[in-house]
Structures are given as C-alpha cells and as structure tokens.
C-alpha cells in the first residue's frame, strides 16, 4: 500500500509539510550518545528526505537540480580565465610602453618624424626659438650632421657634437645607453643621422636627448 506521505493525490504543500515534520520527529528522537551506525543511518534518511522535499518543490524535474560537476568546472576554470585576462592586460601594458624611435614609436604611439640638418636647425633656433620648439613639440626629430666630437660630460654621460654654421657652437645629441657601442665606432668628420625623442635649445645650440643612431 502506498504511504500517505507519497500519495500523489495529496496537495504538494501538504506532502512537503508532512516530510519536514517526519524529519523533525526523527531528529528529536535521536539519543545524544547514538552510535556511529545510527548516525550514519539517520544522515542517509535526512539526505533522502531533503532530496524528496526538493523534488516536490521543484516539480520533480531533474534538470533543475544543482550540478556539482558544473559548479566545480566553473570554479576550476576561473584561475585560467583570470590568468588569460592578466596576460592580456600585461600584453596591452607592454605594448603601450614600447619606445622604438627607429620605428617612430614613443610609449606605444606612432609619432610624426621631422627631418632636419644640424645646420638648418641651428638657424631655425636663431630666427625664433619659441616657433622652433612649437614645431618640434611632440615629434621625433631626425637630425643629420657631420660629427665634430665624441665626448663625455662631467657626469660621465656620452654625447656627440655636430657641425653648425657657428664654428664655436655645436649641436649635441645624447644617445641612449644601448647605442653606446655604436657611438664608440664613430669618427670625426663622419656624416651621421640620429633620431631624438626630445629636442631643445641649450646654451644657444640645438640639443637632443634620448637619441638613437640611425645609420650605424
């Protein structure tokens, strides 16, 4: 004979209440010093009752049951997704910090390259220093000239001087550290081309910084 609790003709809410009441009765009837076997049996009964209650509440559709495997897969996939996101973020950060003056890049941005000789740049600064700075601002300056010296300053920094119309004043360019070996091979009188990230007028003559030697 089918029990009243599982009688399908009863309203669902009434069956749920009866199952919950039975579970409470069993729990209250347990002795404090119950054996391990009794505890295990009780645990199985409670889990079965909870499963049946859930099925009654959800309409008995197993597709609505929470998937442990799905949750575990989701949790397990999070580190991979996080690592992928971090790798992509790092890649973007690195690409945004790339500076390659030979390719026209400064901090990942392609800048306009202005080509000018040391002779003409000296004259341009002589005519109007403010106008010259505005024209060169935010640009890569490619400066060409004849080497008049390969020197070091008081702080042991390397710089190369280029000929200008004024025999007493030379333009100077200061190379990046990775180009030092190339600079060591230069000779006076050699025609060279540098690309500089910064250009200004210093002590009356053009002065470039963060420069790379283009024609090595």
Legacy VTK file of the C-alpha trace (Angstrom):
# vtk DataFile Version 3.0
C-alpha trace
ASCII
DATASET POLYDATA
POINTS 216 float
0.000 0.000 0.000
1.323 3.460 -0.929
2.028 5.660 2.104
0.072 8.802 2.722
3.225 10.870 2.521
3.877 9.926 -1.106
0.222 9.843 -2.143
0.165 11.850 -5.391
-3.464 12.855 -4.788
-2.499 14.973 -1.784
-1.637 18.620 -2.362
2.092 19.166 -2.813
2.348 21.648 0.058
0.789 19.127 2.442
3.251 16.408 1.416
6.158 18.797 1.990
4.904 19.692 5.482
4.489 16.015 6.384
8.048 15.172 5.243
9.501 18.074 7.187
7.546 17.019 10.292
8.819 13.433 9.992
12.393 14.685 9.702
11.998 16.778 12.860
10.449 13.827 14.759
13.339 11.547 13.830
15.893 14.173 14.845
14.219 14.783 18.222
14.032 11.015 18.875
17.808 10.586 18.467
19.804 9.889 21.625
22.799 12.110 22.423
25.090 9.086 22.648
23.890 7.371 19.482
26.287 5.009 17.807
28.156 5.801 14.619
25.939 3.393 12.705
22.748 5.111 13.902
24.206 8.500 12.990
25.063 7.277 9.511
21.579 5.793 9.037
19.967 8.990 10.265
22.160 11.081 7.961
21.147 8.987 4.947
17.469 9.317 5.877
17.725 13.073 6.315
19.521 13.478 2.979
16.889 11.351 1.261
14.109 13.385 2.882
15.737 16.649 1.810
16.140 15.326 -1.745
12.475 14.281 -1.859
11.374 17.658 -0.466
13.401 19.427 -3.104
11.935 17.270 -5.878
8.417 18.032 -4.686
9.134 21.756 -4.579
10.809 21.856 -7.983
8.211 19.703 -9.632
10.472 16.650 -9.798
12.399 17.966 -12.807
15.974 16.594 -12.521
17.235 19.239 -14.952
16.627 21.858 -12.250
18.915 20.037 -9.820
22.106 21.910 -8.930
25.029 20.419 -10.837
28.060 19.823 -8.655
30.168 18.971 -11.688
29.131 22.206 -13.397
29.988 24.259 -10.326
33.333 22.524 -9.948
34.111 23.116 -13.606
33.165 26.754 -13.260
35.332 27.214 -10.185
38.204 25.317 -11.749
38.040 27.432 -14.898
38.266 30.719 -13.010
42.046 30.603 -12.496
42.556 30.001 -16.243
40.218 32.844 -17.144
41.926 35.107 -14.615
45.368 34.173 -15.944
44.216 34.822 -19.503
42.848 38.216 -18.509
46.067 39.106 -16.674
48.196 38.003 -19.641
46.107 40.120 -21.993
46.317 43.097 -19.635
50.088 42.682 -19.333
50.415 42.434 -23.108
48.473 45.673 -23.558
50.550 47.366 -20.875
53.781 46.260 -22.507
52.652 47.364 -25.979
51.684 50.776 -24.564
55.183 51.240 -23.108
57.201 50.346 -26.215
59.530 53.066 -27.469
61.376 52.424 -30.724
62.484 55.645 -32.364
63.695 53.780 -35.448
60.106 52.638 -35.960
58.680 56.030 -34.995
57.179 54.751 -31.719
57.182 56.513 -28.350
55.292 54.807 -25.488
53.375 52.703 -27.990
52.278 55.718 -30.065
53.432 56.420 -33.597
54.685 59.998 -33.819
55.457 62.245 -36.749
59.130 62.336 -37.695
60.626 65.717 -38.651
63.883 65.516 -40.600
66.273 68.441 -40.383
70.021 69.049 -40.642
72.022 70.329 -37.696
72.946 73.375 -39.777
69.321 74.312 -40.573
68.075 73.548 -37.053
70.690 75.903 -35.638
69.475 78.650 -37.995
65.841 77.928 -37.127
66.559 78.377 -33.417
68.495 81.551 -34.186
65.496 83.028 -36.000
62.839 82.138 -33.408
63.403 79.697 -30.571
59.730 79.692 -29.498
58.476 78.864 -33.001
61.101 76.124 -33.384
60.096 74.492 -30.079
56.410 74.565 -31.042
57.135 72.933 -34.411
59.179 70.140 -32.829
56.979 69.578 -29.764
55.540 66.050 -29.609
57.563 64.964 -32.652
60.540 62.705 -33.217
63.387 64.831 -34.574
65.678 63.186 -37.104
68.802 65.308 -37.169
71.616 64.901 -39.707
75.095 66.337 -39.482
78.840 65.935 -39.502
80.488 64.669 -36.339
82.836 67.171 -34.691
83.338 65.303 -31.429
82.509 62.205 -29.386
82.767 63.159 -25.729
81.694 62.638 -22.110
80.440 65.312 -19.759
81.190 65.893 -16.070
78.671 63.151 -15.116
80.317 60.642 -17.481
77.390 60.779 -19.922
78.197 60.298 -23.606
77.288 62.947 -26.196
78.100 63.579 -29.854
78.579 67.072 -31.299
77.543 68.047 -34.828
78.721 70.918 -37.007
76.625 74.115 -37.210
77.098 77.443 -39.046
78.765 78.763 -35.885
82.242 77.232 -35.591
82.274 77.932 -31.852
78.897 76.327 -31.099
77.981 72.753 -31.953
74.690 70.936 -31.792
74.809 67.926 -29.485
72.879 64.687 -29.234
72.849 62.320 -26.260
72.365 58.656 -27.187
70.555 56.006 -25.191
72.719 53.504 -23.300
72.050 50.639 -25.705
73.695 52.645 -28.520
76.956 53.345 -26.679
78.891 50.643 -28.540
77.782 52.136 -31.857
78.847 55.581 -30.701
82.293 54.194 -29.825
82.816 53.354 -33.503
82.099 56.879 -34.778
84.816 59.151 -36.141
85.128 62.920 -36.540
84.056 64.103 -39.968
81.588 61.200 -40.361
78.098 62.041 -41.632
75.509 60.642 -39.216
71.766 60.616 -38.632
70.179 60.498 -35.182
66.555 60.274 -34.123
65.826 62.048 -30.830
62.771 61.825 -28.608
63.440 65.318 -27.214
64.968 68.395 -28.849
65.587 71.806 -27.334
67.964 74.736 -27.459
70.698 74.670 -24.841
73.454 77.267 -24.483
72.497 78.730 -27.866
72.636 75.458 -29.873
70.293 72.516 -30.593
70.477 69.731 -28.024
68.779 66.342 -28.422
68.208 63.712 -25.741
67.168 60.038 -25.767
68.624 59.676 -29.237
69.369 56.598 -31.358
71.880 56.315 -34.178
70.017 55.504 -37.372
72.859 54.922 -39.828
75.121 52.516 -37.955
LINES 1 217
216 0 1 2 3 4 5 6 7 8 9 10 11 12 13 14 15 16 17 18 19 20 21 22 23 24 25 26 27 28 29 30 31 32 33 34 35 36 37 38 39 40 41 42 43 44 45 46 47 48 49 50 51 52 53 54 55 56 57 58 59 60 61 62 63 64 65 66 67 68 69 70 71 72 73 74 75 76 77 78 79 80 81 82 83 84 85 86 87 88 89 90 91 92 93 94 95 96 97 98 99 100 101 102 103 104 105 106 107 108 109 110 111 112 113 114 115 116 117 118 119 120 121 122 123 124 125 126 127 128 129 130 131 132 133 134 135 136 137 138 139 140 141 142 143 144 145 146 147 148 149 150 151 152 153 154 155 156 157 158 159 160 161 162 163 164 165 166 167 168 169 170 171 172 173 174 175 176 177 178 179 180 181 182 183 184 185 186 187 188 189 190 191 192 193 194 195 196 197 198 199 200 201 202 203 204 205 206 207 208 209 210 211 212 213 214 215
